[in-house]
Amino acid sequence: MMVIDRINGAILRRRFRWRLDWNLLRTFIVVVEQSGVTGAAEFRNLSQPTTGRALKGLEETTEKYLLDRRPGHLALTSVGESLYRESLMIIGSISRLPGLMAMGTLGKEGTVRQKYQHKDAVCYLVCDFKVGGHPRCHPTCSTCKVLE
């Protein structure tokens, strides 16, 4: 029986990551940071009912209460605290992607060295190239040395 429970748990966790709408996480973060649905709705330029439905949708997806909401009171549950911390890390990772792509960490770079010999000169060609967001090579090359 325990083996079946572990298998079912693994299947549910795998399904969860594909069912989760990341926009719900963003809404959840803003609700927490704005200390309520009304402030979050104004911040995101959405209606209060839309923001409330998003929060409810996230709680239904997680099958957990994330916030203790009562008139004049809003607090994270222990599960809500964990989800909030993880959501901040997820959004932070996504926020770093454009910078990583701009720095070319997703591209190719290197140096090509070639020696050419002609009857009057020896040319050393050194090309440094970086291929980032464009499939272009931008080389800088050295010049020839004249033989005496």
C-alpha positions as CSV (number, residue, x, y, z in Angstrom):
1,M,0.0,0.0,0.0
2,M,2.8,2.4,0.8
3,V,4.4,1.9,-2.6
4,I,1.2,2.8,-4.3
5,D,0.9,5.9,-2.2
6,R,4.4,7.0,-3.2
7,I,3.8,6.4,-6.8
8,N,0.5,8.3,-6.7
9,G,2.2,11.1,-4.9
10,A,4.9,11.3,-7.5
11,I,2.3,11.4,-10.3
12,L,0.4,14.2,-8.5
13,R,3.6,16.3,-8.1
14,R,4.5,15.9,-11.8
15,R,1.0,16.9,-12.8
16,F,1.0,19.9,-10.5
17,R,3.9,21.6,-12.3
18,W,2.1,21.5,-15.6
19,R,-1.3,22.5,-14.2
20,L,0.0,25.5,-12.2
21,D,-0.7,28.8,-13.9
22,W,2.4,31.0,-13.2
23,N,0.2,34.2,-13.4
24,L,-1.5,32.9,-10.3
25,L,1.9,33.0,-8.5
26,R,2.4,36.6,-9.6
27,T,-1.0,37.6,-8.3
28,F,-0.3,35.8,-5.0
29,I,3.0,37.6,-4.6
30,V,1.4,41.0,-5.2
31,V,-1.5,40.2,-2.8
32,V,1.0,39.4,-0.1
33,E,3.2,42.5,-0.9
34,Q,0.2,44.9,-1.1
35,S,-1.3,43.3,2.1
36,G,-4.6,42.5,0.4
37,V,-6.7,41.8,-2.6
38,T,-7.8,45.4,-3.1
39,G,-4.3,46.8,-3.1
40,A,-3.1,44.0,-5.4
41,A,-6.0,44.6,-7.8
42,E,-5.1,48.3,-8.0
43,F,-1.4,47.5,-8.4
44,R,-2.0,45.1,-11.2
45,N,-4.7,47.2,-12.8
46,L,-7.2,44.4,-12.4
47,S,-10.6,44.3,-10.8
48,Q,-10.9,43.1,-7.2
49,P,-13.1,40.1,-8.2
50,T,-10.6,39.0,-10.8
51,T,-7.8,39.2,-8.3
52,G,-9.8,37.3,-5.7
53,R,-10.7,34.6,-8.2
54,A,-7.0,34.3,-9.1
55,L,-6.1,33.8,-5.5
56,K,-9.0,31.3,-5.0
57,G,-7.7,29.4,-8.2
58,L,-4.3,29.1,-6.7
59,E,-5.7,27.8,-3.5
60,E,-7.7,25.3,-5.4
61,T,-4.7,24.2,-7.5
62,T,-2.6,23.7,-4.4
63,E,-5.5,22.3,-2.4
64,K,-4.3,24.4,0.5
65,Y,-5.3,27.6,2.2
66,L,-2.5,30.1,1.6
67,L,-3.9,33.2,3.4
68,D,-5.9,33.7,6.6
69,R,-8.4,36.3,5.3
70,R,-10.9,37.9,7.6
71,P,-12.3,41.5,7.6
72,G,-9.4,43.8,8.4
73,H,-6.9,40.9,8.7
74,L,-4.6,39.1,6.2
75,A,-1.9,36.7,7.2
76,L,0.0,34.0,5.4
77,T,-0.6,30.4,6.6
78,S,2.5,28.2,7.0
79,V,1.9,26.7,3.6
80,G,1.4,30.3,2.2
81,E,4.8,31.4,3.7
82,S,6.6,28.5,2.0
83,L,4.8,29.1,-1.4
84,Y,5.6,32.9,-1.1
85,R,9.3,32.3,-0.6
86,E,9.5,29.7,-3.5
87,S,7.4,32.0,-5.8
88,L,9.9,34.9,-5.2
89,M,12.7,32.6,-6.2
90,I,10.9,31.5,-9.3
91,I,10.0,35.0,-10.4
92,G,13.6,36.1,-9.6
93,S,15.0,33.4,-11.9
94,I,12.7,34.4,-14.7
95,S,13.6,38.0,-14.2
96,R,17.3,37.2,-14.6
97,L,16.9,35.5,-18.0
98,P,17.0,38.6,-20.2
99,G,20.3,39.7,-18.6
100,L,21.8,36.3,-19.1
101,M,20.8,36.3,-22.7
102,A,22.2,39.9,-23.2
103,M,25.5,38.9,-21.7
104,G,25.8,36.2,-24.3
105,T,26.0,33.4,-21.7
106,L,23.7,31.5,-24.0
107,G,25.9,32.1,-27.1
108,K,29.3,30.9,-28.4
109,E,32.7,32.5,-28.2
110,G,36.3,31.7,-28.9
111,T,39.5,32.4,-30.9
112,V,40.6,31.1,-34.3
113,R,44.3,31.2,-35.1
114,Q,45.7,30.6,-38.6
115,K,49.1,31.0,-40.1
116,Y,49.4,31.9,-43.9
117,Q,52.7,31.9,-45.7
118,H,53.3,33.8,-48.9
119,K,56.6,34.2,-50.7
120,D,57.2,37.7,-49.2
121,A,55.3,37.5,-45.9
122,V,53.9,35.3,-43.1
123,C,50.5,36.3,-42.0
124,Y,49.1,35.3,-38.6
125,L,45.3,35.6,-38.6
126,V,43.8,35.7,-35.1
127,C,40.0,36.1,-35.0
128,D,38.2,36.5,-31.7
129,F,34.5,35.9,-32.2
130,K,31.3,36.1,-30.1
131,V,28.0,34.7,-31.4
132,G,25.3,35.7,-29.0
133,G,21.8,36.9,-30.0
134,H,22.8,37.0,-33.7
135,P,24.3,34.3,-35.8
136,R,27.2,36.7,-36.8
137,C,30.9,36.6,-36.2
138,H,32.5,39.9,-35.3
139,P,36.3,39.2,-35.8
140,T,39.3,41.3,-34.9
141,C,42.3,40.2,-36.9
142,S,46.1,40.7,-36.8
143,T,48.3,41.8,-39.7
144,C,51.1,40.2,-41.7
145,K,54.9,40.3,-40.9
146,V,57.1,40.9,-43.9
147,L,60.0,38.4,-44.4
148,E,63.5,39.8,-44.8
